[in-house]
């Protein structure tokens, strides 16, 4: 399937959000996608009928809770698309972001692409970032924020946030996917660092945009 995309979504007690995102994908992006893989990380009630549409949806139910990277790697192992998209359940779509993203990802030296991310307030969010320094890690542990990059135009940040990442499948496989030793947070930093070491660019495309209805419950948990 040339230029077709597999989308991986993981729900950790976020099934209502995941269903809304899948309906967006079914309604807006069906011509770009070959499948959606939804991983239920902890037991939740789900009606498959609610997910029906032109794109097939495969549901994986975990027997035990797994980390962010492990879940997406497991989805990749059964993915059929030429491109592999990792989306958080709290992403919402108002337009199809994939054609401009795939146009960039089709280039040989591109490891991952991401859209411009807009918050529900209408303001841009910080999904394009510099690699964190030890001082920044300490600042974040104390409730601070990451050093970000202005993605007003096409930008080549050190790393892009895991809320929305689109990889050429062959490159995701080449670098080994996510490092499953990370459970939550910094899997995206690590993977982008390995892409950089392998000579692949990380891009944010301003011609594609999504809305991030951020819940950030983990930010309130020590």
PASEBA-1860 file (N, C-alpha, C; in nm, 3 decimals):
! residues 222
1> XXXXXXXX> 0.084/-0.119/0.000/0.000/0.000/0.000/0.088/0.124/0.000 ~ 0.106/0.187/-0.114/0.197/0.298/-0.125/0.144/0.420/-0.050 ~ 0.231/0.481/0.029/0.199/0.602/0.103/0.077/0.587/0.193 ~ 0.052/0.467/0.245/-0.056/0.447/0.340/0.001/0.444/0.481 ~ -0.082/0.483/0.576/-0.037/0.510/0.712/-0.110/0.421/0.811 ~ -0.034/0.363/0.904/-0.091/0.299/1.022/-0.086/0.398/1.137 ~ -0.197/0.413/1.208/-0.203/0.499/1.325/-0.210/0.412/1.449 ~ -0.125/0.442/1.547/-0.125/0.373/1.675/-0.170/0.469/1.784
9> XXXXXXXX> -0.273/0.427/1.860/-0.328/0.506/1.970/-0.332/0.415/2.092 ~ -0.291/0.466/2.206/-0.296/0.389/2.331/-0.390/0.459/2.427 ~ -0.485/0.383/2.481/-0.576/0.438/2.582/-0.539/0.382/2.719 ~ -0.512/0.473/2.812/-0.490/0.437/2.952/-0.598/0.510/3.031 ~ -0.717/0.449/3.038/-0.836/0.510/3.098/-0.873/0.639/3.024 ~ -0.855/0.639/2.893/-0.886/0.756/2.809/-0.974/0.716/2.691 ~ -1.061/0.617/2.711/-1.131/0.561/2.597/-1.223/0.662/2.529 ~ -1.283/0.753/2.605/-1.370/0.854/2.544/-1.291/0.944/2.449
17> XXXXXXXX> -1.171/0.985/2.493/-1.085/1.066/2.408/-1.039/0.987/2.286 ~ -0.999/0.862/2.307/-0.952/0.779/2.196/-1.061/0.760/2.092 ~ -1.184/0.739/2.136/-1.295/0.721/2.042/-1.319/0.848/1.962 ~ -1.310/0.964/2.026/-1.327/1.091/1.954/-1.220/1.109/1.847 ~ -1.095/1.074/1.882/-0.986/1.084/1.785/-1.008/0.988/1.669 ~ -1.048/0.866/1.699/-1.070/0.768/1.592/-1.182/0.814/1.500 ~ -1.287/0.873/1.554/-1.395/0.925/1.470/-1.345/1.039/1.382 ~ -1.258/1.124/1.436/-1.194/1.229/1.354/-1.117/1.166/1.238
25> XXXXXXXX> -1.037/1.064/1.270/-0.956/0.997/1.167/-1.046/0.933/1.062 ~ -1.153/0.868/1.105/-1.245/0.804/1.012/-1.312/0.907/0.921 ~ -1.348/1.021/0.978/-1.425/1.122/0.905/-1.338/1.206/0.812 ~ -1.215/1.236/0.856/-1.135/1.336/0.785/-1.019/1.275/0.707 ~ -0.965/1.163/0.754/-0.836/1.114/0.704/-0.842/0.978/0.637 ~ -0.959/0.929/0.605/-0.971/0.790/0.558/-0.891/0.764/0.431 ~ -0.876/0.864/0.345/-0.802/0.842/0.220/-0.652/0.827/0.243 ~ -0.604/0.867/0.362/-0.460/0.860/0.391/-0.422/0.736/0.469
33> XXXXXXXX> -0.519/0.669/0.531/-0.489/0.564/0.627/-0.522/0.426/0.574 ~ -0.446/0.326/0.619/-0.480/0.187/0.588/-0.534/0.115/0.710 ~ -0.504/0.166/0.830/-0.554/0.100/0.951/-0.528/0.189/1.072 ~ -0.606/0.161/1.176/-0.588/0.223/1.307/-0.574/0.110/1.408 ~ -0.471/0.118/1.492/-0.451/0.018/1.597/-0.471/0.087/1.731 ~ -0.572/0.042/1.805/-0.603/0.098/1.937/-0.562/-0.004/2.043 ~ -0.473/0.037/2.133/-0.430/-0.049/2.242/-0.500/-0.005/2.370 ~ -0.571/-0.099/2.433/-0.634/-0.075/2.562/-0.536/-0.121/2.669
41> XXXXXXXX> -0.474/-0.025/2.736/-0.362/-0.056/2.825/-0.408/-0.112/2.959 ~ -0.524/-0.068/3.008/-0.587/-0.122/3.129/-0.733/-0.145/3.095 ~ -0.802/-0.235/3.164/-0.939/-0.270/3.125/-1.032/-0.149/3.119 ~ -1.101/-0.136/3.006/-1.201/-0.032/2.985/-1.313/-0.089/2.899 ~ -1.432/-0.036/2.917/-1.545/-0.077/2.835/-1.533/-0.011/2.697 ~ -1.554/-0.090/2.594/-1.543/-0.038/2.458/-1.640/-0.111/2.367 ~ -1.720/-0.032/2.292/-1.807/-0.089/2.190/-1.739/-0.072/2.055 ~ -1.708/-0.184/1.991/-1.642/-0.180/1.860/-1.729/-0.107/1.758
49> XXXXXXXX> -1.861/-0.117/1.773/-1.952/-0.051/1.679/-1.930/0.099/1.675 ~ -1.884/0.157/1.788/-1.860/0.301/1.794/-1.741/0.344/1.709 ~ -1.658/0.249/1.665/-1.535/0.282/1.593/-1.545/0.255/1.444 ~ -1.660/0.205/1.399/-1.673/0.164/1.260/-1.664/0.282/1.164 ~ -1.604/0.256/1.049/-1.589/0.358/0.946/-1.512/0.300/0.830 ~ -1.467/0.386/0.737/-1.396/0.336/0.619/-1.258/0.279/0.647 ~ -1.201/0.309/0.763/-1.068/0.259/0.799/-1.084/0.148/0.903 ~ -1.016/0.036/0.881/-1.026/-0.075/0.976/-0.960/-0.039/1.108
57> XXXXXXXX> -1.020/-0.085/1.217/-0.967/-0.060/1.351/-0.937/-0.193/1.417 ~ -0.812/-0.214/1.456/-0.773/-0.334/1.532/-0.756/-0.294/1.677 ~ -0.815/-0.371/1.767/-0.807/-0.343/1.910/-0.717/-0.447/1.977 ~ -0.617/-0.399/2.049/-0.528/-0.484/2.128/-0.561/-0.459/2.275 ~ -0.591/-0.563/2.349/-0.619/-0.550/2.493/-0.503/-0.612/2.570 ~ -0.434/-0.530/2.648/-0.320/-0.579/2.724/-0.364/-0.660/2.846 ~ -0.293/-0.768/2.875/-0.319/-0.845/2.996/-0.263/-0.776/3.118 ~ -0.160/-0.693/3.097/-0.103/-0.613/3.206/-0.058/-0.480/3.148
65> XXXXXXXX> -0.048/-0.380/3.235/-0.015/-0.244/3.191/0.127/-0.240/3.134 ~ 0.141/-0.172/3.020/0.272/-0.157/2.958/0.302/-0.008/2.940 ~ 0.429/0.024/2.915/0.471/0.162/2.897/0.438/0.215/2.758 ~ 0.454/0.346/2.742/0.426/0.415/2.616/0.498/0.350/2.499 ~ 0.629/0.335/2.511/0.708/0.280/2.401/0.676/0.136/2.372 ~ 0.657/0.055/2.477/0.626/-0.086/2.457/0.494/-0.104/2.383 ~ 0.396/-0.023/2.417/0.266/-0.032/2.349/0.275/0.004/2.202 ~ 0.344/0.111/2.171/0.354/0.152/2.031/0.444/0.056/1.951
73> XXXXXXXX> 0.547/0.003/2.015/0.629/-0.098/1.946/0.547/-0.222/1.912 ~ 0.461/-0.264/2.005/0.377/-0.381/1.980/0.281/-0.354/1.864 ~ 0.227/-0.233/1.857/0.141/-0.198/1.745/0.219/-0.198/1.614 ~ 0.342/-0.147/1.618/0.424/-0.144/1.497/0.452/-0.285/1.446 ~ 0.465/-0.380/1.536/0.497/-0.517/1.496/0.387/-0.580/1.410 ~ 0.265/-0.526/1.417/0.156/-0.579/1.334/0.108/-0.477/1.231 ~ 0.178/-0.363/1.222/0.136/-0.255/1.131/0.164/-0.292/0.986 ~ 0.076/-0.243/0.897/0.089/-0.272/0.755/0.128/-0.149/0.673
81> XXXXXXXX> 0.124/-0.031/0.732/0.145/0.091/0.655/0.290/0.119/0.622 ~ 0.311/0.199/0.517/0.444/0.247/0.483/0.494/0.351/0.583 ~ 0.399/0.413/0.652/0.429/0.514/0.754/0.358/0.474/0.882 ~ 0.420/0.509/0.994/0.370/0.470/1.125/0.348/0.595/1.208 ~ 0.222/0.621/1.243/0.188/0.741/1.319/0.156/0.708/1.463 ~ 0.218/0.781/1.554/0.193/0.769/1.698/0.115/0.892/1.741 ~ -0.008/0.872/1.789/-0.094/0.983/1.829/-0.145/0.961/1.971 ~ -0.143/1.066/2.053/-0.204/1.059/2.184/-0.356/1.069/2.172
89> XXXXXXXX> -0.430/1.009/2.264/-0.576/1.015/2.255/-0.634/1.155/2.264 ~ -0.562/1.250/2.326/-0.617/1.384/2.343/-0.585/1.477/2.226 ~ -0.544/1.421/2.113/-0.529/1.498/1.989/-0.664/1.500/1.918 ~ -0.700/1.616/1.862/-0.821/1.627/1.781/-0.785/1.688/1.646 ~ -0.864/1.651/1.544/-0.835/1.692/1.407/-0.948/1.778/1.352 ~ -0.912/1.886/1.287/-1.009/1.968/1.215/-0.984/1.962/1.065 ~ -0.870/1.906/1.025/-0.833/1.889/0.884/-0.739/1.770/0.875 ~ -0.716/1.721/0.754/-0.627/1.608/0.735/-0.482/1.656/0.735
97> XXXXXXXX> -0.404/1.622/0.839/-0.266/1.670/0.844/-0.168/1.585/0.765 ~ -0.212/1.469/0.715/-0.117/1.371/0.665/-0.057/1.399/0.527 ~ -0.131/1.453/0.429/-0.066/1.476/0.298/0.061/1.560/0.305 ~ 0.063/1.676/0.374/0.190/1.751/0.379/0.296/1.681/0.462 ~ 0.254/1.604/0.563/0.351/1.532/0.645/0.418/1.421/0.565 ~ 0.338/1.346/0.490/0.394/1.238/0.408/0.483/1.294/0.298 ~ 0.446/1.411/0.242/0.530/1.472/0.138/0.671/1.499/0.191 ~ 0.681/1.536/0.319/0.813/1.557/0.379/0.878/1.424/0.417
105> XXXXXXXX> 0.800/1.336/0.478/0.856/1.209/0.526/0.904/1.121/0.412 ~ 0.858/1.149/0.291/0.898/1.070/0.174/1.045/1.093/0.137 ~ 1.103/1.204/0.186/1.243/1.233/0.156/1.335/1.136/0.232 ~ 1.445/1.101/0.169/1.528/0.992/0.219/1.593/1.022/0.354 ~ 1.617/1.151/0.387/1.690/1.183/0.509/1.600/1.224/0.624 ~ 1.469/1.200/0.614/1.375/1.240/0.717/1.341/1.121/0.806 ~ 1.361/1.134/0.936/1.332/1.027/1.030/1.197/1.035/1.094 ~ 1.148/1.157/1.120/1.017/1.175/1.182/0.967/1.315/1.147
113> XXXXXXXX> 0.836/1.327/1.128/0.774/1.456/1.104/0.659/1.474/1.201 ~ 0.628/1.598/1.230/0.518/1.630/1.322/0.447/1.754/1.269 ~ 0.320/1.768/1.302/0.247/1.888/1.263/0.267/2.001/1.364 ~ 0.221/2.117/1.329/0.207/2.225/1.426/0.096/2.185/1.522 ~ 0.116/2.205/1.650/0.017/2.167/1.751/-0.041/2.292/1.814 ~ -0.174/2.299/1.815/-0.246/2.413/1.870/-0.324/2.367/1.992 ~ -0.319/2.445/2.102/-0.399/2.413/2.220/-0.543/2.453/2.201 ~ -0.629/2.413/2.291/-0.771/2.447/2.281/-0.794/2.598/2.295
121> XXXXXXXX> -0.694/2.668/2.350/-0.703/2.814/2.360/-0.676/2.883/2.228 ~ -0.626/2.808/2.129/-0.589/2.865/2.000/-0.444/2.904/1.990 ~ -0.368/2.887/2.098/-0.226/2.923/2.098/-0.139/2.802/2.063 ~ -0.025/2.825/1.997/0.065/2.713/1.962/0.119/2.644/2.087 ~ 0.140/2.514/2.077/0.201/2.438/2.186/0.346/2.403/2.152 ~ 0.417/2.354/2.253/0.562/2.338/2.245/0.601/2.196/2.207 ~ 0.564/2.152/2.087/0.602/2.016/2.047/0.735/2.010/1.973 ~ 0.801/2.125/1.951/0.933/2.130/1.888/1.033/2.179/1.992
129> XXXXXXXX> 1.132/2.098/2.024/1.213/2.128/2.142/1.362/2.100/2.119 ~ 1.445/2.162/2.205/1.587/2.130/2.211/1.606/2.007/2.300 ~ 1.716/1.934/2.277/1.747/1.824/2.368/1.766/1.879/2.509 ~ 1.712/1.811/2.610/1.721/1.864/2.748/1.861/1.851/2.805 ~ 1.902/1.953/2.879/2.028/1.949/2.953/2.000/1.896/3.094 ~ 2.105/1.856/3.167/2.083/1.812/3.306/2.014/1.919/3.390 ~ 2.049/2.047/3.367/1.985/2.155/3.443/1.836/2.163/3.410 ~ 1.804/2.145/3.283/1.663/2.149/3.244/1.585/2.034/3.304
137> XXXXXXXX> 1.645/1.915/3.308/1.578/1.801/3.370/1.548/1.828/3.516 ~ 1.641/1.893/3.585/1.619/1.929/3.724/1.506/2.032/3.735 ~ 1.506/2.129/3.643/1.402/2.231/3.645/1.264/2.170/3.620 ~ 1.256/2.075/3.527/1.129/2.009/3.500/1.082/1.927/3.620 ~ 1.176/1.864/3.691/1.140/1.787/3.810/1.079/1.877/3.917 ~ 1.114/2.006/3.910/1.061/2.103/4.006/0.939/2.177/3.951 ~ 0.885/2.129/3.838/0.763/2.188/3.783/0.784/2.286/3.670 ~ 0.908/2.298/3.618/0.935/2.389/3.507/0.894/2.328/3.374
145> XXXXXXXX> 0.931/2.397/3.265/0.894/2.352/3.130/1.019/2.330/3.046 ~ 0.999/2.263/2.931/1.111/2.234/2.841/1.149/2.357/2.760 ~ 1.275/2.362/2.718/1.318/2.465/2.624/1.260/2.433/2.487 ~ 1.190/2.530/2.428/1.116/2.503/2.305/1.172/2.584/2.189 ~ 1.127/2.547/2.070/1.170/2.611/1.946/1.048/2.673/1.879 ~ 1.061/2.794/1.830/0.952/2.857/1.757/0.935/2.787/1.623 ~ 0.822/2.717/1.608/0.797/2.641/1.484/0.705/2.718/1.391 ~ 0.729/2.850/1.377/0.645/2.929/1.289/0.655/2.888/1.144
153> XXXXXXXX> 0.775/2.845/1.101/0.795/2.792/0.967/0.842/2.648/0.978 ~ 0.881/2.589/0.865/0.937/2.455/0.868/1.060/2.455/0.957 ~ 1.061/2.372/1.060/1.170/2.375/1.155/1.231/2.236/1.171 ~ 1.357/2.235/1.214/1.430/2.110/1.236/1.474/2.105/1.382 ~ 1.383/2.075/1.472/1.416/2.072/1.615/1.502/1.951/1.649 ~ 1.557/1.952/1.771/1.628/1.834/1.819/1.531/1.716/1.832 ~ 1.413/1.744/1.890/1.315/1.637/1.908/1.175/1.693/1.902 ~ 1.082/1.605/1.866/0.941/1.642/1.862/0.866/1.557/1.964
161> XXXXXXXX> 0.765/1.616/2.023/0.693/1.551/2.133/0.611/1.432/2.084 ~ 0.597/1.332/2.172/0.532/1.207/2.137/0.382/1.215/2.122 ~ 0.323/1.333/2.140/0.178/1.345/2.122/0.137/1.318/1.978 ~ 0.229/1.347/1.881/0.202/1.322/1.739/0.335/1.310/1.668 ~ 0.368/1.190/1.623/0.491/1.163/1.550/0.457/1.074/1.431 ~ 0.510/1.106/1.314/0.490/1.023/1.195/0.626/0.980/1.141 ~ 0.647/0.848/1.134/0.774/0.791/1.092/0.757/0.715/0.961 ~ 0.856/0.720/0.871/0.862/0.617/0.768/0.884/0.482/0.838
169> XXXXXXXX> 0.802/0.384/0.807/0.808/0.257/0.880/0.946/0.192/0.873 ~ 1.011/0.202/0.757/1.142/0.136/0.742/1.246/0.200/0.834 ~ 1.232/0.331/0.860/1.329/0.399/0.946/1.299/0.370/1.092 ~ 1.171/0.367/1.130/1.133/0.328/1.267/1.190/0.190/1.298 ~ 1.179/0.100/1.202/1.235/-0.035/1.220/1.387/-0.033/1.226 ~ 1.446/0.048/1.141/1.593/0.054/1.133/1.656/0.095/1.266 ~ 1.596/0.194/1.334/1.654/0.243/1.459/1.603/0.166/1.581 ~ 1.513/0.069/1.560/1.470/-0.016/1.670/1.350/0.032/1.747
177> XXXXXXXX> 1.278/0.131/1.693/1.159/0.179/1.761/1.191/0.247/1.893 ~ 1.092/0.251/1.980/1.110/0.313/2.111/1.189/0.221/2.203 ~ 1.269/0.280/2.291/1.341/0.205/2.393/1.243/0.175/2.506 ~ 1.211/0.048/2.526/1.106/0.012/2.621/1.152/0.021/2.766 ~ 1.278/0.056/2.789/1.322/0.078/2.927/1.266/0.207/2.983 ~ 1.221/0.298/2.895/1.146/0.415/2.941/1.000/0.372/2.954 ~ 0.933/0.411/3.061/0.793/0.374/3.079/0.700/0.487/3.036 ~ 0.729/0.608/3.077/0.649/0.724/3.040/0.737/0.848/3.048
185> XXXXXXXX> 0.744/0.922/2.938/0.826/1.042/2.920/0.969/1.008/2.878 ~ 1.017/1.088/2.784/1.153/1.084/2.729/1.179/0.970/2.632 ~ 1.079/0.884/2.607/1.094/0.789/2.497/1.111/0.863/2.365 ~ 1.036/0.975/2.351/1.042/1.053/2.227/1.177/1.123/2.213 ~ 1.231/1.173/2.325/1.363/1.236/2.323/1.469/1.134/2.280 ~ 1.465/1.018/2.344/1.563/0.913/2.314/1.556/0.870/2.168 ~ 1.435/0.849/2.117/1.422/0.803/1.979/1.471/0.910/1.881 ~ 1.439/1.036/1.909/1.487/1.143/1.820/1.639/1.157/1.827
193> XXXXXXXX> 1.696/1.132/1.944/1.842/1.136/1.956/1.905/1.025/1.871 ~ 1.845/0.906/1.873/1.898/0.796/1.792/1.878/0.821/1.642 ~ 1.767/0.888/1.606/1.749/0.927/1.466/1.857/1.026/1.424 ~ 1.887/1.121/1.513/1.991/1.220/1.483/2.127/1.152/1.465 ~ 2.159/1.058/1.552/2.287/0.986/1.542/2.295/0.904/1.414 ~ 2.179/0.860/1.365/2.177/0.783/1.240/2.171/0.872/1.116 ~ 2.170/1.004/1.137/2.173/1.098/1.025/2.037/1.141/0.972 ~ 1.929/1.117/1.048/1.796/1.152/1.002/1.746/1.281/1.067
201> XXXXXXXX> 1.679/1.363/0.988/1.624/1.490/1.036/1.492/1.467/1.109 ~ 1.460/1.560/1.199/1.333/1.566/1.267/1.268/1.698/1.228 ~ 1.147/1.692/1.175/1.084/1.812/1.118/0.949/1.841/1.181 ~ 0.917/1.970/1.191/0.782/2.015/1.221/0.731/2.092/1.101 ~ 0.615/2.051/1.051/0.558/2.108/0.928/0.446/2.205/0.961 ~ 0.461/2.334/0.932/0.357/2.432/0.964/0.233/2.421/0.876 ~ 0.242/2.346/0.765/0.127/2.331/0.677/0.028/2.226/0.729 ~ 0.066/2.155/0.833/-0.022/2.057/0.896/-0.043/2.099/1.041
209> XXXXXXXX> -0.166/2.091/1.088/-0.192/2.130/1.226/-0.295/2.037/1.289 ~ -0.281/2.020/1.421/-0.377/1.942/1.500/-0.403/2.020/1.628 ~ -0.511/1.981/1.696/-0.546/2.044/1.824/-0.511/1.947/1.935 ~ -0.450/1.998/2.041/-0.413/1.917/2.156/-0.496/1.959/2.275 ~ -0.591/1.872/2.312/-0.676/1.896/2.429/-0.606/1.837/2.550 ~ -0.498/1.903/2.592/-0.405/1.844/2.690/-0.471/1.825/2.825 ~ -0.456/1.703/2.880/-0.505/1.673/3.015/-0.393/1.683/3.118 ~ -0.273/1.634/3.080/-0.152/1.649/3.160/-0.169/1.604/3.306
217> XXXXXX> -0.248/1.500/3.331/-0.267/1.453/3.468/-0.135/1.408/3.530 ~ -0.045/1.353/3.446/0.082/1.305/3.500/0.170/1.419/3.550 ~ 0.145/1.541/3.499/0.224/1.655/3.548/0.192/1.689/3.692 ~ 0.078/1.640/3.742/0.040/1.669/3.881/0.076/1.555/3.974 ~ 0.144/1.454/3.920/0.178/1.336/3.999/0.328/1.326/4.015 ~ 0.377/1.331/4.139/0.520/1.321/4.161/0.572/1.187/4.114
END
